[in-house]
Amino acid sequence: MFALSAKPEVVQISPRMAEKLLVHNGFDGQRPLRPKRISHLANEMRRGEFTTATIGLAKENYNGGRFMLVNGQHTLNACIVSGATITAVVEKYDCEDPRDISLLYQKYDDSARSLSDVVKMECVSLGIQWPLRIAQLVVTGLAMRCGGRGMSKSEKAALLKDNLQVGAFINKVFNTDVEKGTSIKHMTKGPVVAAMAATWEKCQRDAEIFWAQVRDGEGLSKSMPSYRVREYLRETVSDFGAGARVIGMRRATDHEIISKCISGWNAYRRKQSTALKYFADKPIPAAV
């Protein structure tokens, strides 16, 4: 776990010092600069309305002891743009591995960091090379399995560490046969990923077959559970978030989507047909 290496210092940061500190802003997981944010801060600095900032530096003890900027890149860039000298609290931390860097990054200004920002940093620290959109989807689905929506961004991202194998499975399903131009839009929903994780934990081999069928739709008859699930997902969107704004599609709760996916899986495992019946007042069925 990261730890303060020295007592925080209150420092007057000039544009020249800001340039020197930004030399350490080289971490792969750092979020892109937002020009509007820099402009806003610079204007505050010019007017003398800017309050004390916090600059976070991580000492990578596992990497020759070099420093890495984990907080303050927008403030430092605004300082240079404004030409003003500002007051900042500089905090320095010892980090023993890349995971410490991720945890420290998440500590700062969580409300301003998106889930994508936090997941990207976590992926870098864990050496995960999945596309960011898939890693974020994996995190969203895993969070739903844990009871979810009330979890913080950091708590959601932390689920990756203990679920690397199921994440790799989901990434494989979503990235197979890309050359064929197969659309997977019907599957890229948090509740679908939650169901995929539940089925993979029951039987990895069957999960690979079942979800490949749901993805591709090749060689399926209308009586097959995988066909039923595929068609249901193709005409349904989540009633939460961006999905709720899609016109002309049937909306469903996460509870319904997960339930129907698991019902289809259970029928597949039992070699039965299914109508994907759904009961809103009953718990999500357990995967078999």
N, C-alpha and C positions, 0 to 999 in steps of 0.2 A: 504494500500500500504506500502511496506517496506520502511524504512528510515534509514539513517546513524545514528548510536547511538553515535558515537564519530568521531573525526577527524582521517582520515587514518594515520597510523604510519609507518615509514620506520624502519624495524627491521632486525637485523642480526640473521638468523635462522640456528642453528647448527643441526646436525643429532638428538641430544637428544631433542631439542625443536620440531623438525619435528615429532618425535614420539608422543610427548604430544599433538600436534595439530591433529594428525591423530586419536586420541581417539574420536574426534568429528565427524569422517567420518562414520556415521551410518545411513544415510537417505536411506529409501527403494528405492527411485527413482534414486539413484546415479548410473552413468554408470559404467560398469566393467572396471577394470584397464587394460591398454594395455601395456604389457611388452616391446614391441619395443619402445614405446614412453618413457617409464621410462629409458630404456637403452640409448636412444639418449640424453635425458636430463642429465643423469648421466655423460656421456662422455663429454658433454659440460662443466659441473661443474668441472670435473677433470682437464680439459685443461684451466680453467679460462676464458672460453668464454661465460658463462651463464650470461645473462642480468637480470635486476630486474624482479621479479615475483610478481603476485598479489594473495594474499590469501584472500578468502572471508568467513566470518563467520556470520551465522544468529542466532540471539538470539530468541528462540521460547517463546515469552511472553505468549502464550496460553498453554504452556506445561512446566510450572515451571521455565521458564527462562533458560533452558539448551541451549548450543550452538550446532550448526550443521555446518559442513564444506560444503560449496556449491561451492567452487572453490579452486583448488590447490592440489588435491590429487596426481596427477602425479608428480608435482614438489616436494612435500614433500617426496614421496617415493623415487624419484631420489636423493634427498639430503641424505637420509639414505644410499642408495646404494653407492653413491660416497664418503661418508665420509667428504664432503666439507661443509663449512659454506657459505650460500648464502644471498644475500640481497633481501628482499621482502617488498612490501607494504601490510600491513594487514588492511583490511576494515571490520568493524563490523556493522551489521544492526539489527534493531528491526523489528521483524515480528509478526503480530497480529493473523495470521491464516495460515494454510497449503498452501493456495493459494499464499500468499506472498512469501513463500519459492520457489514455482515453478517459479514465476515471477523473483525472484532474481537469481535463477539458470540459467534461460534463458538469463539474462543480460550478463553473463560472456562468452566470447569466443564463440560466436554463430557460427562462421564459422567452429569450430572444433567439434561441437556437431551435431550429425545426427538428422534427424526428429524423429527417433525412441527414441533417448535419451530424447528429449524435450517432446514427447508425453507420455513417461513413467513417467516422473516427473509430468506432468499435471494430469495424471490418479491417481497417488498417492495422489496428493493434493485434488482431487475431490472425492476420495473414489471409483473410478471406478475399477471394478475387471474383466473387459473383457480381453480376451487374447490380448497381446500387438499388435500382427499382425492385429487383427480386429480393435483395437482402431486406429492404424495408417491408416488403410484403410478407416475408417470412416472420419478421418481428411482429407485425400486426396480427398475423394468424396465431402465433404462439401466445401473444398476450390475450387473445380471445379465449384460448384454452385455459388460461390462468384466471379467468374471470374478469379480465380486463380493461374496460374503458377508463377506469379510475387510476390506472398505473401511470407513473411519470414517464417521460421520454427516456430517462436514464434507466429506469427499471425495465422498460421494454427492451432497450438495446442490450441490457445485461443478459437477456434470455439467450442470446446467440451463443455465448460461451459454453453453455451446457447442452446445446442442441445443434451442434455442428453437423452431425450425421443426418439428422432429419432435414436440416437446411440444405445439405448437399443433395439429398434426394429431390427436394422441391426444385432446386436450381436445375438439376438434370432434366426433370420433366418439362420445365419451362424453356429449356435451351436445346432440346433434342430436335434434330431434323429442321433446323431453322431454314436451311436451303430450300426446303419444300414450300416455304411460304405459308405454313400452317398457322392459322390464327388461334391464339390462346386467350383472346380477350375474355371469353366466357369463363375462364378459370382464374383470372387474375383479380381475385376478390379475397379479402381477409378471411371471411368465413369458409371459403373453399380450402384455403391453405390450412385452416384449423382442422378441417375434416381430413385433409391429406396427412397431416401429422398424426392424427389419431389412428388412421388406418395403417400407416407405415409402422407404427409401434406394435401393431398386431401381427402383421406378416409383410415383410419387406418385399418379397418376390411378388406376391399377389398385388400389393399396392402399386408396384411398377407397371404391371400389366393393366390393372383396372384404370389407373389414371392416364396411361398412354391411350387407352381406348376412348376415355372421356375427352381427351385432348384432340385426337385425330379423327375419330368417328369412322375409321376404316374397317370394312368387313363386318359391321354390326347389323343385327336384325332388330326390328322395333320391339321385340319382346325382351331384349337383353337389358339388364339393369344399368349397364354402362351407357347404353343408348338413351335410356330414360333420363339419367342424370345429365348427360350431355345436352339433350334438348331442353331440359328444364333450365339449365344454366345459360343457354343461348338466348332465352327469352326473358331472363330475370336479372334485375339489378338490385343492389343493396339499397334499402330505404334510408341509409345513413351516409352523410358526406356527399362526394361528387356523384355517386350513383343515383341519389335522389333527384338529381337535376336532369337525368336522361329522359327525354320525351319518347313515348311510344313503347316503353318496356314495362313489363310487370315488376312491381316493387315488392320486395320481401325483406323481412327482418333477418338479422344474423342468425337468430335462433332457428328460423325456418330453413335457411340455406344449409346450415350445418346439419340439421336434422334430416333433410332430404338426401343430402350427400351420404350420410352415414346409413340411412335406410337402404339406399341403392347399393352401397358397399356390402352391407349385411346380406342382402338378397344375392349378390354376386358370390359371396363366400359360401352361401347355403345352396347355390345353384338353383335358385328360385326366381320366378318373375316378380315384379313389384309395380304397384301403381304410385309409389312414393307418397303414400298417405301421410298427412301431417296434422298433428294436434297441438295447437298453440299452448294449451294448458298443461302439456306433459313435458317432462325433462327431455333433453337431447338424448336419443338412444345411445347406448354403449356400443362401440365397434366390436365386432366378433372376429 
